[in-house]
Amino acid sequence: MLNALSNTGIEVMVSVTNEEVLGIGELPSTAAAWVNKNVAAYVPSTNITAIAVGSEVLSSIPHAAPILVPAMNNLYKALLASNLNYQSNGIFPLEYALFKPLPSVKQIVDPNTLFHYNSMFDALVDAAYNSIAALNFSGIPIVVTETGWPSFGGSKEPDATADNAETYNSNLIRRVSNDSGPPSQPTIPINTYIYELFNEDKRPGPVSERNWGVLFTNGTAVYDVSLSDSDSLGANSSTAFCIARPGADESSLRDGLNWACGPGQANCAAIQKGEPCYSPNTVQNHASYAYNDYYQKMRSSGGTCDFGGTATLTTADPSYGSCRFIGSGNSSMGGLFPPAALGPIGPFFGSSTTIVLRFGRIVAVVALLVLLDLNLRNIL
């Protein structure tokens, strides 16, 4: 059963049987053996969050009363000895780190704020903002100075692959290029530096430490990655529509649809039964309409076309039949909403902030060396 629950994220409580309580209470070694067999053997893949010591022990085994508390103490000491007392309860899927859409059962929700986090990147940035707020500071923009993914690793680093590195950096670029911040600071873009430009062949440590670059040391590409957001269109384009990304997870699309029509305040009347945009009755179609309605109304005040990676921008008018998307030249809205006179204030107090992806100062150094080389050639 515990194996079947691995990698599901479901919280699991394991129980000591009443028959085992006496032995565990009498001998610490028995408690240690129980923890090794029933807890240590399954974590962290199985999300074990608690241990129940018996069930109605005092009514079932009256003479066990003197031994019940010692049993709990022995189990706790066994957890300490196995370094399990401070184990994280959370299991974070690889897809979460790679900005890939998650099914609703695996989505990360902060129980205190009810913010939904579609990527570990956003969660970490928000953690920094919350830490700043806890110290009674505000208005300090966060710059991510290093983030990336290794393209190759050792035998104990199975996720360090070129495919994962390309996926991470491509999705990272798409994420930060939409000029939005994390859930707690949605209007503050995240200025980001990718780590790093070149592999470092002589760097000590694990194999992955030498393979974070997007280029080999000879300047050839380790993998293909675009340094621009291929999905991004100009903010003032009169033909930009926000639609559901083809192939997006249906459960994630449904969550995005519910958010757009609820907290996002999109006008979803047209996708109700009997209305022009109801058919085809698919989550993909309804999400596209709701996403676009939200985006066209809210983009001038910080709204983005992302929805947890399930949305994308297109110049092709998605309108069909009598169903007209806002932004269409034939829509009842007569075109797009005009931009606000003053856009949202960015982290550096301008009317807007452009995200620039950079590979640190090394880019400037390389450019300078190239120019020097060209000048020397001209002189010689």
C-alpha positions as CSV (number, residue, x, y, z in Angstrom):
1,M,0.0,0.0,0.0
2,L,2.8,2.5,0.9
3,N,4.5,1.8,-2.4
4,A,1.2,2.4,-4.2
5,L,1.0,5.8,-2.6
6,S,4.5,6.9,-3.6
7,N,4.9,10.0,-5.8
8,T,1.2,10.9,-5.4
9,G,1.7,13.7,-2.9
10,I,-1.1,12.2,-0.7
11,E,-0.4,12.7,3.0
12,V,-0.1,9.3,4.7
13,M,-0.4,8.4,8.4
14,V,1.2,5.0,9.4
15,S,0.0,3.2,12.5
16,V,1.6,1.1,15.2
17,T,-0.7,-1.8,15.9
18,N,-1.9,-2.4,19.5
19,E,0.0,-5.6,19.6
20,E,3.3,-3.7,18.8
21,V,2.8,-1.0,21.4
22,L,4.1,-3.0,24.3
23,G,7.3,-4.1,22.6
24,I,8.1,-0.6,21.3
25,G,7.5,0.9,24.7
26,E,9.8,-1.5,26.4
27,L,12.8,-1.6,24.0
28,P,14.2,1.4,22.0
29,S,15.7,-1.1,19.6
30,T,12.2,-2.4,18.7
31,A,11.1,1.1,18.0
32,A,14.1,1.7,15.8
33,A,13.4,-1.5,13.8
34,W,9.8,-0.5,13.4
35,V,10.7,3.0,12.1
36,N,13.3,1.5,9.7
37,K,10.8,-1.0,8.3
38,N,7.6,1.2,8.1
39,V,8.9,4.8,7.6
40,A,12.5,5.1,6.5
41,A,12.0,2.5,3.8
42,Y,9.3,4.6,2.1
43,V,10.2,8.3,2.5
44,P,10.6,10.6,0.8
45,S,8.7,9.2,-2.2
46,T,5.7,8.3,0.0
47,N,4.6,11.4,1.9
48,I,4.4,10.0,5.4
49,T,3.4,12.9,7.7
50,A,2.5,11.2,11.0
51,I,2.6,8.1,13.1
52,A,-0.4,6.9,15.1
53,V,0.5,4.8,18.2
54,G,-2.2,2.2,18.5
55,S,-6.0,2.6,18.3
56,E,-8.0,3.0,21.5
57,V,-5.1,1.4,23.3
58,L,-6.3,2.0,26.8
59,S,-9.7,0.5,26.3
60,S,-8.3,-2.5,24.3
61,I,-5.3,-3.2,26.5
62,P,-5.8,-1.7,29.9
63,H,-2.5,-2.8,31.2
64,A,-0.7,-0.9,28.4
65,A,-1.3,2.5,30.1
66,P,2.2,2.7,31.7
67,I,3.9,1.8,28.5
68,L,2.0,4.1,26.0
69,V,4.0,7.3,26.6
70,P,7.4,5.5,26.6
71,A,6.4,3.9,23.3
72,M,5.8,7.4,21.8
73,N,9.2,8.6,23.2
74,N,11.0,5.6,21.8
75,L,9.5,6.2,18.4
76,Y,10.4,9.9,18.5
77,K,14.0,9.0,19.4
78,A,14.1,6.5,16.6
79,L,13.0,9.2,14.2
80,L,15.7,11.4,15.5
81,A,18.3,8.7,15.0
82,S,17.2,8.2,11.4
83,N,17.2,12.0,10.7
84,L,13.5,11.8,9.9
85,N,12.3,14.3,12.5
86,Y,12.7,17.3,10.2
87,Q,11.8,15.7,6.9
88,S,9.8,17.9,4.6
89,N,6.2,16.9,4.1
90,G,6.2,18.1,0.5
91,I,6.9,16.2,-2.6
92,F,7.6,18.4,-5.6
93,P,7.3,16.8,-9.0
94,L,10.0,17.4,-11.6
95,E,7.4,19.0,-13.8
96,Y,6.9,21.7,-11.1
97,A,10.5,22.7,-11.3
98,L,10.4,22.7,-15.2
99,F,7.4,25.0,-15.4
100,K,5.3,22.2,-16.8
101,P,1.5,22.2,-16.2
102,L,0.5,20.0,-13.2
103,P,-2.8,18.0,-12.8
104,S,-5.0,19.6,-10.2
105,V,-4.2,16.9,-7.5
106,K,-0.6,17.9,-7.6
107,Q,-0.9,21.6,-7.8
108,I,0.9,23.6,-5.0
109,V,-1.4,25.9,-2.9
110,D,-0.2,28.0,0.0
111,P,-2.6,27.1,2.8
112,N,-2.1,30.6,4.4
113,T,-2.7,32.8,1.4
114,L,-4.4,30.3,-1.0
115,F,-2.1,31.4,-3.7
116,H,-1.6,28.8,-6.5
117,Y,2.0,28.2,-7.5
118,N,2.5,26.8,-11.0
119,S,6.3,26.6,-10.7
120,M,8.9,26.3,-8.1
121,F,10.5,29.4,-9.5
122,D,7.5,31.6,-8.6
123,A,7.3,29.9,-5.2
124,L,10.9,30.7,-4.4
125,V,10.6,34.3,-5.5
126,D,7.5,34.7,-3.4
127,A,9.3,33.1,-0.4
128,A,11.9,35.9,-0.6
129,Y,9.2,38.6,-0.8
130,N,7.4,37.1,2.2
131,S,10.7,37.0,4.1
132,I,11.3,40.7,3.3
133,A,7.8,41.5,4.5
134,A,8.3,39.6,7.7
135,L,11.1,42.0,8.5
136,N,8.8,44.9,7.9
137,F,10.4,46.0,4.6
138,S,8.5,46.6,1.4
139,G,9.1,48.0,-2.1
140,I,12.3,46.2,-2.6
141,P,12.4,44.5,-6.0
142,I,13.9,41.0,-6.2
143,V,16.5,40.2,-8.9
144,V,17.2,36.5,-9.6
145,T,20.9,36.6,-10.1
146,E,21.4,32.9,-11.0
147,T,19.0,30.2,-12.2
148,G,19.4,27.5,-14.8
149,W,19.7,23.7,-15.2
150,P,22.7,21.4,-15.8
151,S,22.7,19.5,-19.1
152,F,24.8,16.6,-17.9
153,G,25.5,14.9,-14.6
154,G,26.9,11.9,-12.8
155,S,25.3,8.6,-12.1
156,K,23.5,10.0,-9.0
157,E,22.2,13.0,-11.0
158,P,19.6,11.5,-13.4
159,D,17.7,14.7,-14.0
160,A,20.7,16.6,-15.2
161,T,20.0,16.2,-18.9
162,A,20.2,18.4,-22.0
163,D,16.4,17.8,-22.5
164,N,15.6,19.1,-19.0
165,A,18.0,22.0,-19.4
166,E,16.5,23.1,-22.7
167,T,13.0,22.7,-21.2
168,Y,13.8,24.7,-18.1
169,N,15.5,27.6,-19.8
170,S,13.0,27.8,-22.6
171,N,10.1,27.9,-20.1
172,L,12.0,30.3,-17.9
173,I,12.4,32.7,-20.7
174,R,8.7,32.4,-21.6
175,R,7.8,32.9,-17.9
176,V,9.7,36.0,-17.2
177,S,9.1,37.6,-20.6
178,N,5.4,38.1,-19.8
179,D,6.2,41.0,-17.4
180,S,4.4,39.5,-14.5
181,G,5.6,38.7,-11.0
182,P,4.8,35.9,-8.5
183,P,1.3,35.6,-7.0
184,S,2.0,38.0,-4.1
185,Q,3.5,40.7,-6.4
186,P,1.7,40.1,-9.8
187,T,2.6,43.5,-11.3
188,I,6.3,43.4,-10.5
189,P,8.3,41.6,-13.2
190,I,11.1,39.3,-12.2
191,N,14.5,40.4,-13.6
192,T,16.5,37.3,-14.2
193,Y,20.0,36.2,-15.0
194,I,20.4,32.7,-16.6
195,Y,23.2,30.6,-15.2
196,E,25.3,30.3,-17.3
197,L,26.7,31.1,-20.7
198,F,29.6,28.6,-20.9
199,N,30.3,25.2,-19.4
200,E,33.2,25.2,-16.9
201,D,35.2,22.1,-17.7
202,K,37.7,22.6,-14.9
203,R,35.2,23.4,-12.1
204,P,35.6,21.0,-9.1
205,G,32.7,19.1,-7.6
206,P,30.0,16.9,-9.1
207,V,29.8,16.4,-12.8
208,S,26.8,18.7,-13.1
209,E,28.8,21.6,-11.7
210,R,30.7,21.7,-15.0
211,N,27.6,21.5,-17.3
212,W,25.4,24.5,-16.6
213,G,26.3,26.4,-19.7
214,V,24.1,26.8,-22.8
215,L,27.4,26.8,-24.8
216,F,30.4,24.4,-24.8
217,T,33.8,26.0,-24.1
218,N,34.4,26.1,-27.9
219,G,31.3,28.3,-28.4
220,T,29.0,25.6,-29.9
221,A,25.5,25.2,-28.5
222,V,24.9,22.5,-25.9
223,Y,21.2,22.5,-26.9
224,D,18.9,24.8,-28.8
225,V,17.3,27.6,-26.7
226,S,15.9,30.9,-28.0
227,L,16.8,34.0,-26.0
228,S,13.4,35.6,-26.8
229,D,9.9,34.6,-25.9
230,S,8.6,33.0,-29.1
231,D,5.1,33.3,-27.8
232,S,5.3,36.9,-26.9
233,L,3.7,39.5,-29.1
234,G,3.8,43.3,-28.8
235,A,1.6,44.5,-26.0
236,N,-0.1,47.0,-28.3
237,S,-0.7,44.5,-31.2
238,S,-4.2,44.8,-32.4
239,T,-4.3,41.1,-33.3
240,A,-3.0,39.5,-30.2
241,F,-5.3,36.9,-28.7
242,C,-4.8,34.8,-25.6
243,I,-5.9,31.2,-26.1
244,A,-5.4,27.8,-24.4
245,R,-2.1,26.2,-25.4
246,P,-2.6,23.2,-27.6
247,G,-1.8,19.9,-25.7
248,A,-2.2,21.6,-22.3
249,D,-3.3,19.3,-19.5
250,E,-7.1,19.3,-19.3
251,S,-7.2,19.4,-15.5
252,S,-4.9,22.4,-15.5
253,L,-7.0,24.1,-18.2
254,R,-10.1,23.5,-16.2
255,D,-8.5,25.2,-13.2
256,G,-7.5,28.1,-15.4
257,L,-11.0,28.3,-16.8
258,N,-12.5,28.4,-13.3
259,W,-10.1,31.0,-12.2
260,A,-10.7,33.3,-15.2
261,C,-14.5,33.1,-14.9
262,G,-14.3,33.5,-11.1
263,P,-11.5,35.5,-9.4
264,G,-10.3,36.8,-12.8
265,Q,-13.7,38.3,-13.5
266,A,-13.8,37.4,-17.2
267,N,-17.2,37.6,-18.8
268,C,-18.0,33.9,-19.5
269,A,-21.6,34.4,-20.5
270,A,-20.8,33.5,-24.1
271,I,-19.6,30.0,-23.3
272,Q,-22.8,29.1,-21.3
273,K,-25.2,26.5,-22.8
274,G,-27.2,28.0,-25.6
275,E,-24.8,30.9,-26.2
276,P,-22.7,31.5,-29.3
277,C,-19.4,30.2,-28.0
278,Y,-20.7,27.1,-26.1
279,S,-20.0,24.7,-28.9
280,P,-17.8,22.9,-29.3
281,N,-18.4,22.0,-25.6
282,T,-14.7,21.4,-24.8
283,V,-12.5,22.6,-22.0
284,Q,-10.0,23.8,-24.6
285,N,-12.5,25.9,-26.4
286,H,-14.1,27.4,-23.3
287,A,-10.7,28.1,-21.7
288,S,-9.6,29.9,-24.8
289,Y,-12.6,32.2,-24.7
290,A,-12.2,32.9,-21.0
291,Y,-8.5,33.4,-21.2
292,N,-8.8,35.9,-24.0
293,D,-11.6,37.8,-22.3
294,Y,-9.5,38.2,-19.1
295,Y,-6.3,39.1,-21.0
296,Q,-7.9,41.8,-23.2
297,K,-9.5,43.5,-20.2
298,M,-6.7,43.2,-17.7
299,R,-3.4,43.4,-19.7
300,S,-3.2,47.2,-19.4
301,S,-3.2,46.8,-15.6
302,G,-0.8,43.9,-15.4
303,G,-2.9,40.9,-16.6
304,T,-0.9,38.3,-18.5
305,C,-1.5,35.4,-20.9
306,D,0.1,32.6,-18.8
307,F,-2.4,30.7,-16.7
308,G,0.2,28.3,-15.3
309,G,1.7,27.7,-18.7
310,T,-1.6,26.6,-20.2
311,A,-2.1,29.8,-22.3
312,T,-0.3,31.3,-25.3
313,L,-0.6,34.3,-27.5
314,T,-1.5,34.1,-31.2
315,T,-2.1,36.5,-34.0
316,A,-4.7,34.2,-35.6
317,D,-8.2,35.3,-34.8
318,P,-9.8,32.4,-32.9
319,S,-13.4,33.6,-33.6
320,Y,-15.7,31.2,-35.5
321,G,-19.3,31.3,-36.7
322,S,-21.2,33.7,-34.5
323,C,-18.7,33.3,-31.7
324,R,-16.6,36.5,-31.6
325,F,-13.5,36.8,-29.4
326,I,-12.8,40.2,-27.8
327,G,-10.0,41.8,-29.9
328,S,-11.5,40.5,-33.2
329,G,-12.2,43.2,-35.8
330,N,-15.7,41.8,-35.9
331,S,-16.3,41.6,-32.1
332,S,-18.9,43.7,-30.4
333,M,-16.2,45.4,-28.4
334,G,-14.9,47.1,-31.5
335,G,-11.3,46.2,-31.0
336,L,-9.0,45.9,-28.0
337,F,-9.2,47.9,-24.9
338,P,-7.0,51.0,-25.0
339,P,-3.9,50.9,-22.7
340,A,-4.2,52.7,-19.5
341,A,-2.8,56.3,-19.4
342,L,-0.4,55.2,-16.7
343,G,0.8,51.5,-16.7
344,P,1.5,49.6,-13.5
345,I,4.6,50.8,-11.7
346,G,7.5,48.4,-12.1
347,P,10.2,47.6,-9.6
348,F,12.3,50.5,-10.7
349,F,9.5,53.1,-10.7
350,G,9.0,53.4,-14.5
351,S,5.7,53.1,-16.3
352,S,6.7,49.6,-17.3
353,T,9.7,47.4,-17.0
354,T,11.2,45.2,-19.7
355,I,12.6,41.9,-18.7
356,V,16.1,41.3,-20.1
357,L,17.6,37.9,-19.9
358,R,21.3,38.1,-19.5
359,F,24.1,35.7,-18.8
360,G,25.8,37.9,-16.3
361,R,28.8,40.1,-16.9
362,I,30.5,37.5,-19.0
363,V,28.4,38.5,-22.0
364,A,29.8,42.0,-21.9
365,V,33.3,40.7,-21.5
366,V,32.9,38.3,-24.5
367,A,31.5,41.2,-26.6
368,L,34.4,43.4,-25.7
369,L,36.9,40.7,-26.6
370,V,35.3,40.2,-30.0
371,L,35.5,44.0,-30.7
372,L,39.1,44.1,-29.6
373,D,39.9,41.2,-31.8
374,L,38.2,42.9,-34.8
375,N,40.1,46.1,-34.1
376,L,43.5,44.3,-33.9
377,R,42.8,42.6,-37.2
378,N,42.1,45.9,-38.8
379,I,45.3,47.4,-37.4
380,L,47.4,44.4,-38.5
